[in-house]
C-alpha cells in the first residue's frame, strides 16, 4: 500500500500535462501512485497519460467513455486509490520539489491527522509568482492538531480541494464524493473540514497554482455560475444530516452570501442580462437558510436584504466613490510634493549643522551594516555628534535600541533634519528629494565588494537592468562626496560603475571591524539563541539571487538534502539574499525546515556579522558575503554549477571560479564528496583563501569605522591601513583620499 494516492483529472491540458506529471514523478519521496483520469479529453491528453503509464508503473491511466466534469472525474479515480492518503492535483498545476517528503514528514510528526492543509503559490503566465496571502494562518496553527471549531481561521483559507492531503479511511468512512458542477469543491471542502477530528497544517508552498492568461473555468462568462447556489444547497443538506454540526449554520450562511456576492461583483462572470436573476436567486437562498433564532447581518451580506435596484445603486455609488478617491489622492500627492519642496527650501536658508549626522542603511531598515558600525564608533569617540537614523516605518523603529534617535522617512522631522544635516551616511542611495545642499557631506559605504556588474555596467545586461533606472541611480550618486573601499579592486570597480565626482576613501569596511581578529567565542550568542551545540560544525549557506529569473529565486541546493548529507555533528544555517526574504523563497520549504530543526533560518537576523562569527565555514555561490567572510580566515566553498548562465545574465568583474576563496564545486554530488573527504579545509583551501584575503581584505585592519569618524566626520588625521603600499597610485582621473 503506497503512502499517497494522487488523483489527476485531465481535460484539454496537453500543453501543461507533462510538466504536471514530471513534477510528481520527479519527487524525492517515491512511495506514491498516480491515478490519472482522462475525462474524454478531445486533445492529446489521453495519449500522454498512456505514454507515462507505459514507462512508470506508479502511473495508472483511466479513460472515461464520456466527459463528466472535474468533480466526477475525481470520483472515478477514487476506487483505484490504495494509498494511506489522497491528494488531488489539477493537471495544469505542479508540485514543488520536495513536497511529498515534506508532507510525509509532517504527517508522521502529527500522527496521521484526518486532513493536512498545506500552502500554495499562484504562478502567472508572464512569470510572476505570489504566495497565498493568508499563509500566516498555517504557521499560526502549526502547534499540533486541532478541529475547525478550535481554530476557525483555518476556514478563511481558499476552500479548494487541492491544498490538502486526506486520510483515505476518513474519506471512506464519511462517504465523501464530488458532485457535478462548476463549484464542486464547495460541497466537498466544507463537510470535510467541519467533520475532521484532527487537522494539521504545513507552512510550506507545496503546489504551484497556475493562473492562465485567459483564466480558469471559474473566470469565464457563463450562466454556469448559477451552480454555486446548488452547491451550497448540498452543504446545508449535509448540515441537516449531521445535527452535531448545527452550530456552523450561521457561519456557512454568511459564507454563502459572501461567496455569491463575490461572483456577482466580478465583471467577467455573468452575462449582464443574468445579474438580476443571480441576485434574486442568491437572496432567496439567503432567506431560505436563515439560521433558526435569527442572526445579525453584517458587512456585504446586508446587500442581500435589499431590493436589486438598491443593491445596484449601492454598487454604482461605491464605484464612483473609489474613482473620486483615486483622483483626490493623485491631486493631493502632487500638491504635497510641491509643499515639501517649498518647506525644504525655507529650512535650507538656515545654516548647516556641522554636528548633525543623518544615517540610513539597507533602505531605512535600522542600525545595520557599515553605517551602523560608523554610528556606534562615533558615539564612542565623538559623543558631541548628534546621530539620527532615518527609518522606513514604526515597525522598524520598534526594533531600535531605546537610546537611538530616529525619524520616519519623509516625515516633517526627517525633512527638517535633512535640510540642515552636515553629514549623510548610507549604504544605498538616498531618495531623490530633497536635493543636496552645498556644503553637506555625503558618505557612501556601499553594500560590500562587488562581484556582479553594478550601475552603469548594467547597460548591456537588459535582464539584470529590468526595473532599474540606471540614469536616476547615477543622478543620486552624483551627491556622493566620499566612497569607502576595502580594496583597490573595489576602488576601480566603483569608478567604472559610478562615473561620478566622488573621492575614494581607502578606509576598509567598517562593518568588518568585528571580524578582523575575532575571538574564538565571538559567535556564541547566536549559537545559544538557536540551540546549536557547541561541538557542532556550523555550515553557513548563503546563496544570492538570480536576475535571469523573475523573483530572483533559483533553488540550486535542497537545504534538507544538504543537512542530511552533512550528517551528525553539523548544523546547516541558511541565510537568503535580502531581496528574497519577504517573497515565496522561504515558503518553498525553508520555514518548515527551520520549524522542525532541520536547518537554522538566519535570513531575518539583523546583524549578518554575528551569523558569520557563529559559523565554521561558508558555502555560497556568488554572494558578496564571501569577501567579508574572508576576514575570518575560515574555509569558503563556492558552488558554481550555473556560473556561465549567471555571468551571461548579470555579468561579473572577474571569474570567481578561476580566482576563488576556496574549493569550487560544479555539481551537488561533487559538493557532497568535498565535504565527505574533508578537502574543504585542506592546505589547498587555505592557500586559495590566503590569496583571496590578501587581495580583497587589504584595507580591513579592524579600524575602518574609527578611520571614517576621525578623518571624515571630525577632520582629524589618522594612519592609513597597514596593507596599503606607501605609494599606491590612484586611478587616473579619480580622486583619492590618502591618510598621513
C-alpha positions in Angstrom: 0.0 0.0 0.0 1.6 3.3 -1.1 1.7 6.3 1.3 0.0 8.6 -1.2 -2.6 8.2 -4.0 -2.5 11.3 -6.2 -5.7 11.7 -8.4 -5.1 13.8 -11.5 -8.2 14.6 -13.7 -7.3 15.7 -17.2 -9.3 17.6 -19.8 -7.7 19.8 -22.6 -4.4 20.1 -20.8 -1.9 18.7 -23.3 0.2 21.8 -23.1 0.6 21.5 -19.3 0.2 17.8 -18.5 3.8 16.7 -18.9 5.0 19.4 -16.6 2.4 18.4 -14.1 3.3 14.7 -14.2 7.0 15.3 -14.2 6.6 17.4 -11.0 5.1 14.4 -9.3 7.3 11.6 -10.7 10.5 13.6 -10.0 9.8 13.9 -6.3 12.5 12.6 -3.9 9.8 10.8 -2.0 8.8 7.8 -4.1 6.1 5.9 -2.2 3.1 7.0 -4.1 0.8 6.2 -7.0 -0.8 8.5 -9.6 -4.3 7.8 -10.7 -4.6 9.9 -13.9 -8.2 10.2 -15.3 -8.7 11.2 -18.9 -12.1 12.9 -18.9 -12.7 12.2 -22.5 -10.3 15.0 -23.5 -10.5 15.9 -27.2 -6.8 16.7 -27.4 -3.7 14.6 -26.9 -4.0 14.4 -23.1 -5.1 10.7 -23.1 -2.2 9.7 -25.2 0.2 11.5 -22.9 -1.2 9.6 -19.9 -0.8 6.3 -21.7 2.8 7.2 -22.5 3.6 7.9 -18.9 1.8 4.8 -17.6 3.8 2.6 -20.0 7.1 3.8 -18.7 6.3 4.2 -15.0 4.4 1.6 -13.0 3.4 4.2 -10.5 1.0 5.8 -13.1 -2.4 4.3 -13.8 -4.3 5.9 -16.8 -8.1 5.7 -16.8 -10.1 6.7 -19.8 -13.7 7.7 -19.3 -16.2 6.9 -22.0 -17.8 10.4 -21.8 -16.9 13.8 -20.4 -18.2 14.0 -16.9 -16.6 17.1 -15.5 -13.9 17.7 -12.9 -15.7 16.5 -9.8 -16.9 13.2 -11.2 -13.6 12.6 -12.9 -12.0 12.7 -9.4 -14.7 10.3 -8.2 -13.7 7.9 -11.0 -10.2 7.8 -9.7 -11.1 7.2 -6.0 -11.9 3.4 -6.3 -8.5 2.8 -7.7 -6.7 4.7 -5.0 -4.9 2.4 -2.5 -2.8 4.9 -0.6 -3.0 5.9 3.0 -3.6 9.5 1.9 -5.4 11.1 -1.0 -4.2 14.2 -2.8 -6.0 15.8 -5.7 -3.8 17.6 -8.3 -5.3 19.6 -11.2 -3.5 18.7 -14.4 -2.3 22.3 -15.2 -0.7 22.7 -11.7 2.6 21.3 -10.4 4.1 20.1 -7.1 7.1 22.0 -5.9 10.3 20.0 -5.4 10.4 18.1 -2.1 6.7 18.4 -1.5 5.8 14.8 -0.9 8.7 14.3 1.5 7.6 17.4 3.4 4.0 16.2 3.6 5.1 12.7 4.7 7.3 14.2 7.4 4.5 16.4 8.7 2.0 13.6 8.7 4.4 11.5 10.7 5.1 14.4 13.1 1.3 14.9 13.7 0.4 11.2 14.0 -1.6 10.9 10.8 -4.4 13.5 11.1 -7.6 13.3 9.1 -6.6 16.3 7.0 -3.3 18.1 6.3 -3.6 21.6 4.9 -0.6 23.0 3.0 0.3 26.2 1.2 0.4 27.1 -2.5 1.6 30.0 -4.7 -0.1 31.5 -7.7 2.1 31.3 -10.7 1.3 33.6 -13.6 1.7 33.0 -17.3 4.1 36.0 -17.5 6.4 34.5 -14.9 5.2 36.2 -11.7 4.7 34.3 -8.5 2.6 35.3 -5.5 2.2 33.3 -2.3 -1.1 32.8 -0.6 -1.8 36.0 1.3 -3.2 34.0 4.3 -0.1 31.8 4.7 0.4 33.1 8.2 -2.7 31.0 9.2 -0.8 27.8 8.5 2.1 29.0 10.7 -0.3 30.1 13.5 -2.0 26.7 13.5 1.3 24.7 13.4 1.2 23.6 17.0 -0.2 20.0 16.9 -3.6 19.1 15.6 -7.0 20.8 16.0 -10.6 20.9 14.8 -12.2 23.6 12.8 -14.1 24.7 15.9 -10.9 25.1 17.8 -9.2 27.1 15.0 -12.0 28.5 12.8 -9.5 30.7 11.0 -8.4 27.7 9.0 -11.7 28.1 7.1 -10.6 31.6 5.9 -8.1 29.8 3.5 -9.2 29.2 -0.1 -11.8 26.5 0.1 -10.4 24.2 -2.6 -9.6 20.5 -2.7 -6.0 20.6 -4.0 -4.3 22.3 -1.0 -4.9 19.3 1.3 -4.0 15.7 2.0 -6.9 13.5 3.2 -6.6 10.2 5.2 -8.3 7.7 2.9 -10.1 5.8 5.7 -11.5 9.1 6.9 -12.9 9.9 3.4 -14.2 6.3 3.0 -15.9 6.4 6.5 -17.8 9.6 5.7 -18.5 8.7 2.1 -17.2 12.0 0.7 -17.6 12.4 -3.0 -17.7 15.2 -5.5 -20.9 16.4 -7.1 -21.2 17.6 -10.7 -21.0 21.3 -11.5 -18.7 24.3 -11.6 -18.2 24.8 -7.9 -17.7 21.1 -7.0 -15.0 21.9 -4.4 -17.5 23.7 -2.1 -19.7 20.7 -1.0 -16.5 18.6 -0.6 -14.3 21.0 1.4 -16.8 22.4 4.0 -18.1 19.0 5.0 -14.6 17.6 5.1 -13.1 20.4 7.2 -16.1 20.5 9.6 -16.1 16.8 10.1 -12.4 16.3 10.6 -11.5 15.3 14.1 -7.8 16.1 13.7 -6.5 18.8 11.3 -2.8 19.7 10.9 -1.0 22.3 8.8 2.2 22.5 6.8 3.6 26.0 6.4 5.2 25.3 3.0 4.4 26.1 -0.6 3.7 22.6 -1.9 1.8 23.5 -5.1 2.1 26.0 -7.9 -1.4 27.1 -8.8 -1.2 28.1 -12.5 -3.0 31.3 -13.4 -3.7 31.0 -17.1 -3.7 34.1 -19.3 -7.3 33.7 -20.2 -8.2 32.5 -16.7 -9.6 29.2 -15.4 -13.0 27.8 -15.9 -14.4 29.8 -13.0 -13.4 33.1 -14.6 -15.3 32.5 -17.8 -18.6 34.4 -18.6 -21.4 31.9 -18.3 -24.7 31.0 -16.7 -23.0 28.0 -15.3 -22.0 30.2 -12.3 -25.6 29.7 -11.1 -24.2 26.3 -10.0 -22.8 27.9 -6.8 -26.4 28.0 -5.4 -26.9 24.3 -5.9 -23.6 23.5 -4.3 -24.5 25.5 -1.1 -27.8 23.7 -1.0 -25.7 20.5 -0.8 -23.6 22.0 2.0 -26.8 22.8 4.0 -28.2 19.4 3.3 -25.0 17.9 4.8 -25.7 20.0 8.0 -29.2 18.7 8.1 -27.9 15.2 8.1 -25.4 15.9 10.8 -27.0 17.6 13.7 -23.7 17.8 15.6 -22.6 20.4 13.1 -25.7 22.7 13.6 -23.6 25.4 15.3 -21.9 26.0 11.9 -25.1 27.2 10.2 -24.6 30.9 10.9 -21.1 30.8 9.7 -22.0 29.0 6.5 -25.0 31.2 5.9 -22.7 34.3 5.9 -20.0 32.5 3.9 -22.6 31.6 1.2 -23.8 35.2 1.0 -20.2 36.5 0.7 -19.3 33.9 -1.9 -22.3 34.6 -4.1 -21.9 38.3 -3.9 -18.3 37.9 -4.9 -19.3 36.0 -8.0 -21.9 38.7 -8.8 -19.4 41.5 -8.4 -16.8 40.1 -10.8 -17.3 41.8 -14.2 -16.4 38.7 -16.2 -18.5 36.1 -14.5 -22.2 36.5 -15.5 -23.8 37.8 -18.7 -25.1 41.3 -17.9 -28.7 40.2 -18.5 -28.4 37.5 -15.9 -27.1 39.5 -13.0 -30.5 40.5 -11.6 -31.7 36.9 -11.7 -28.5 35.7 -10.0 -29.0 38.3 -7.2 -32.6 37.3 -6.7 -31.7 33.6 -6.5 -29.0 34.4 -4.0 -31.3 36.5 -1.9 -33.9 33.7 -1.9 -31.3 31.2 -0.8 -30.1 33.6 1.9 -33.6 33.8 3.3 -34.3 30.1 2.9 -31.3 29.1 5.1 -31.6 31.8 7.7 -30.4 30.3 10.9 -33.1 29.4 13.5 -33.3 32.2 16.1 -32.0 34.7 13.6 -28.5 36.1 13.1 -27.1 39.6 12.8 -26.4 40.5 9.2 -23.2 42.5 8.8 -20.8 43.6 6.0 -21.5 42.8 2.4 -24.3 40.3 3.1 -26.6 43.2 4.2 -27.0 43.8 0.5 -29.0 40.6 0.2 -31.7 42.0 2.3 -32.3 44.9 -0.1 -34.1 45.0 -3.5 -31.9 44.5 -6.5 -32.3 48.2 -7.6 -30.9 49.3 -4.2 -28.1 46.8 -4.5 -27.2 48.0 -8.0 -27.3 51.7 -6.9 -25.1 50.9 -3.9 -22.5 49.2 -6.2 -22.5 52.1 -8.6 -22.1 54.6 -5.8 -19.2 52.6 -4.4 -17.5 52.6 -7.9 -18.0 56.4 -8.2 -16.6 56.9 -4.7 -13.5 54.8 -5.4 -12.8 56.7 -8.6 -13.1 60.0 -6.9 -10.8 58.8 -4.1 -8.2 57.8 -6.6 -8.4 61.2 -8.3 -8.2 63.0 -5.0 -5.1 61.0 -4.0 -3.3 62.0 -7.2 -4.1 65.7 -6.7 -3.1 65.6 -3.0 0.1 63.8 -3.9 1.1 66.4 -6.4 0.3 69.2 -4.0 2.1 67.6 -1.2 5.2 67.2 -3.3 5.2 71.0 -4.1 4.6 71.8 -0.5 7.5 69.6 0.7 9.8 71.3 -1.8 8.8 74.7 -0.6 9.1 73.7 3.0 12.6 72.3 2.4 13.7 75.4 0.6 12.6 77.5 3.6 14.5 75.4 6.1 17.5 75.3 3.7 18.0 79.0 4.4 19.2 78.1 7.8 22.9 77.2 8.3 24.0 73.6 8.2 24.6 71.9 11.5 28.2 70.5 11.4 27.4 68.2 14.4 24.3 66.6 12.8 24.8 63.2 11.1 21.9 61.6 9.3 22.2 57.8 8.9 20.4 55.1 7.0 21.1 51.5 6.0 19.5 49.0 3.6 16.7 51.3 2.6 16.0 52.6 6.1 15.8 49.2 7.9 17.7 50.2 11.1 21.1 50.4 12.7 22.9 48.0 10.4 25.9 47.4 8.1 28.7 49.9 7.6 26.5 52.9 8.6 25.7 51.1 11.9 29.4 50.5 12.6 30.3 54.1 11.9 27.4 55.3 14.1 28.5 53.2 17.1 32.1 54.3 16.8 31.0 58.0 16.5 29.1 57.6 19.8 32.2 56.2 21.4 34.8 58.7 20.3 32.7 61.8 19.2 29.7 61.9 21.5 29.2 65.6 20.6 28.0 64.5 17.2 24.2 64.0 17.0 23.4 60.9 15.0 19.9 60.4 13.8 18.6 57.4 11.9 16.0 57.6 9.1 13.8 54.5 9.3 11.1 53.3 7.0 8.2 52.9 9.4 7.2 52.4 13.0 7.8 48.7 12.8 11.5 49.3 12.1 11.5 52.0 14.8 10.2 49.5 17.4 13.2 47.3 16.8 15.7 50.1 17.5 17.5 50.3 20.9 15.8 52.7 23.2 18.7 55.2 23.2 18.8 55.6 19.3 17.3 58.8 18.0 15.3 58.3 14.8 12.9 60.0 12.4 10.4 58.3 10.0 11.2 58.6 6.3 9.6 61.6 4.6 8.1 62.8 7.9 8.3 66.5 8.8 11.0 65.6 11.2 13.0 63.9 8.5 12.7 66.8 6.1 13.7 69.3 8.8 16.8 67.4 9.7 17.7 66.7 6.0 17.6 70.4 5.4 20.3 71.1 8.0 22.4 67.9 8.4 26.1 68.4 7.8 26.7 64.7 7.1 24.8 61.9 5.5 25.9 58.3 5.8 24.2 55.5 3.8 25.0 52.2 2.1 22.3 52.7 -0.6 21.3 55.9 -2.3 19.2 58.4 -0.5 15.8 59.3 -2.1 15.8 61.8 -4.9 14.3 64.5 -2.8 15.3 66.7 -1.2 18.3 67.9 -3.3 21.7 68.0 -1.7 22.7 71.3 -0.1 26.1 72.8 -0.9 28.4 72.2 2.0 26.8 69.0 3.2 28.9 65.8 3.0 27.6 62.5 1.7 29.5 59.4 2.7 28.6 56.3 0.7 29.6 52.9 2.2 28.3 50.5 -0.5 27.0 47.0 0.3 30.3 45.2 0.1 32.9 44.2 -2.5 31.2 43.7 -5.9 31.4 40.5 -8.0 28.5 41.1 -10.2 28.0 44.1 -12.5 26.6 47.3 -10.9 25.0 50.6 -12.0 26.3 51.8 -15.4 27.9 48.4 -16.2 24.3 47.0 -16.4 23.7 48.9 -19.6 24.4 45.8 -21.7 22.6 43.5 -19.4 18.9 44.2 -20.0 17.7 41.3 -17.8 19.6 42.5 -14.8 18.6 46.1 -15.6 14.9 45.3 -15.6 13.0 47.9 -13.5 16.4 49.5 -12.6 16.6 53.2 -13.6 20.3 53.5 -14.1 20.3 57.2 -15.0 18.4 58.0 -11.9 20.8 55.9 -9.9 23.7 57.8 -11.2 22.0 61.2 -10.6 21.6 60.2 -7.0 25.2 59.0 -6.8 26.3 62.4 -8.1 25.7 63.6 -4.5 28.4 61.3 -3.1 31.4 63.1 -1.7 33.2 60.0 -0.4 33.1 56.4 -1.4 34.5 53.9 1.1 36.5 50.9 -0.3 38.0 47.8 1.3 40.5 47.2 -1.5 41.9 48.7 -4.7 39.8 46.3 -6.8 36.6 47.9 -5.4 38.0 51.3 -6.0 38.4 50.6 -9.7 35.0 49.0 -10.0 33.2 51.8 -8.3 34.9 54.4 -10.5 33.8 52.5 -13.6 30.2 51.6 -12.4 29.5 55.1 -11.0 31.1 57.7 -13.3 30.5 60.5 -10.8 32.7 63.1 -9.0 33.4 61.4 -5.6 36.6 60.8 -3.7 37.6 57.2 -2.9 38.5 56.5 0.8 40.7 53.5 1.4 39.2 53.0 4.8 38.3 49.3 4.9 34.7 48.2 5.6 33.5 49.4 9.0 31.1 46.5 9.4 34.0 44.1 9.1 35.9 45.5 12.1 34.3 42.9 14.3 35.5 40.1 12.0 39.2 41.2 12.0 41.0 39.2 14.7 37.7 37.9 16.1 37.9 35.9 19.3 37.1 32.2 19.0 33.8 32.5 21.0 32.5 35.7 19.3 29.5 33.9 17.8 28.5 32.0 20.9 25.4 34.2 21.5 24.0 33.2 18.1 24.6 29.5 18.7 23.0 29.6 22.1 20.0 31.6 20.8 19.3 28.9 18.1 20.2 25.9 20.2 23.3 24.9 18.3 25.5 22.5 20.2 29.0 23.9 20.9 30.7 20.9 19.4 28.8 21.2 16.1 30.5 22.3 12.9 28.3 25.2 11.6 28.0 25.5 7.8 26.6 28.8 6.7 24.9 28.6 3.3 24.3 32.0 1.7 23.0 31.9 -1.9 22.5 35.0 -3.9 19.6 36.0 -6.2 19.4 35.3 -10.0 18.5 38.2 -12.2 17.5 35.9 -15.1 14.6 34.5 -13.1 11.6 36.6 -12.2 11.6 37.0 -8.4 15.3 36.1 -8.3 14.8 32.6 -6.8 16.7 29.6 -8.2 16.9 26.6 -5.9 20.4 25.3 -6.7 20.7 23.2 -3.5 18.0 21.5 -1.4 18.7 22.5 2.2 17.0 19.4 3.6 19.2 17.1 1.5 22.3 19.0 2.3 21.6 19.0 6.0 21.1 15.2 5.8 24.3 14.7 3.8 26.4 16.8 6.2 25.5 14.2 8.8 25.7 14.1 12.6 27.7 16.8 14.3 26.9 19.5 11.7 24.3 22.3 11.7 23.3 24.0 8.5 22.5 27.7 8.8 20.7 29.3 5.8 20.7 33.0 5.0 18.8 34.0 1.9 19.6 37.2 -0.1 17.7 40.1 1.5 15.7 40.6 -1.7 14.2 37.1 -1.2 13.4 37.4 2.5 9.8 38.6 2.0 9.0 36.6 -1.1 7.9 33.0 -1.6 11.5 31.6 -1.3 11.2 30.7 2.4 7.7 29.2 1.9 9.1 26.7 -0.5 10.5 24.7 2.5 12.9 26.8 4.5 10.4 28.0 7.1 9.1 24.5 7.7 12.7 23.0 7.8 13.6 25.6 10.4 10.5 24.9 12.5 11.4 21.2 12.5 15.0 22.0 13.5 16.5 20.5 10.2 18.2 23.9 9.5 18.5 27.3 11.1 17.0 30.1 9.1 19.1 33.2 9.7 17.6 35.3 6.9 16.0 37.7 9.4 19.0 38.0 11.6 19.7 41.8 11.6 23.4 41.5 12.0 25.0 39.2 9.4 28.4 39.7 11.1 27.1 37.7 14.1 25.9 34.9 11.8 29.3 34.8 10.2 31.1 34.7 13.5 29.0 31.8 14.7 29.9 29.7 11.6 32.9 27.5 10.9 32.7 27.7 7.1 30.8 29.5 4.3 29.1 27.8 1.4 27.9 30.2 -1.2 27.5 30.7 -4.9 28.3 34.2 -5.9 27.2 36.2 -2.8 29.4 39.2 -1.9 29.3 37.9 1.6 32.4 35.8 0.7 34.5 39.0 0.5 33.6 39.9 4.1 33.9 36.3 5.3 37.4 36.0 4.1 38.4 38.3 7.0 37.7 35.4 9.4 40.2 33.2 7.6 37.8 30.3 7.7 37.1 27.9 4.9 34.9 29.0 2.0 33.4 26.8 -0.7 32.0 28.3 -3.9 29.2 26.2 -5.6 29.2 27.4 -9.2 27.0 25.0 -11.0 25.4 27.8 -13.1 28.4 30.2 -13.4 28.1 30.6 -17.2 24.3 31.3 -17.0 24.9 33.8 -14.1 27.6 35.7 -15.9 25.7 35.8 -19.2 22.6 37.3 -17.5 24.2 39.6 -14.8 27.9 39.9 -15.7 30.9 39.7 -13.4 34.0 41.7 -12.9 36.2 38.6 -12.7 35.9 34.8 -12.8 35.3 33.6 -9.3 35.9 30.0 -10.4 39.4 30.9 -11.6 40.3 33.1 -8.6 38.2 31.5 -5.8 38.5 31.9 -2.0 38.5 28.1 -1.7 37.4 25.0 -3.5 34.9 25.3 -6.3 32.2 22.6 -7.0 30.2 22.3 -10.2 27.6 19.7 -9.1 25.8 18.7 -6.0 27.5 15.3 -5.9 30.9 17.0 -6.2 29.9 19.2 -3.3 28.9 16.2 -1.1 32.2 14.4 -1.9 34.1 17.5 -1.0 32.5 17.7 2.5 32.8 13.9 3.0 36.5 13.9 2.1 37.4 16.8 4.4 39.2 18.6 1.5 37.1 21.7 2.1 39.6 22.7 4.8 42.8 21.2 3.3 46.1 23.0 2.6 44.9 24.0 -0.9 41.8 25.6 0.5 44.0 27.6 2.9 46.3 28.7 0.1 43.4 29.9 -2.1 41.8 31.7 0.9 45.0 33.5 1.8 45.5 34.8 -1.7 41.9 35.9 -1.9 42.1 37.6 1.5 45.3 39.5 0.6 43.6 40.9 -2.5 40.1 41.7 -1.2 40.6 42.5 2.5 43.7 44.6 2.1 42.3 47.7 3.9 40.4 45.8 6.6 42.6 46.3 9.6 39.8 46.5 12.3 39.9 50.3 12.5 37.8 51.2 9.5 34.9 52.8 11.5 37.3 54.8 13.6 39.1 55.9 10.4 35.9 57.2 8.9 34.8 59.0 12.0 38.1 60.7 12.7 39.0 61.7 9.1 35.6 62.4 7.5 33.4 63.5 10.4 36.0 65.1 12.7 38.6 66.2 10.1 41.5 64.6 12.0 44.4 62.7 10.7 44.9 59.0 11.1 47.4 56.5 9.7 46.4 54.6 6.6 45.6 50.9 6.7 48.9 49.0 7.1 48.3 46.8 4.0 48.3 49.8 1.6 51.7 50.3 -0.2 53.1 53.8 0.7 53.0 55.0 -2.9 49.9 53.2 -4.2 48.8 55.2 -7.3 45.3 56.5 -7.5 43.3 55.6 -10.7 43.6 58.1 -13.4 41.1 60.9 -13.4 39.8 59.9 -10.0 40.2 61.5 -6.5 41.7 59.5 -3.7 41.8 60.4 -0.1 45.2 59.5 1.5 46.0 59.2 5.2 49.1 60.5 6.9 
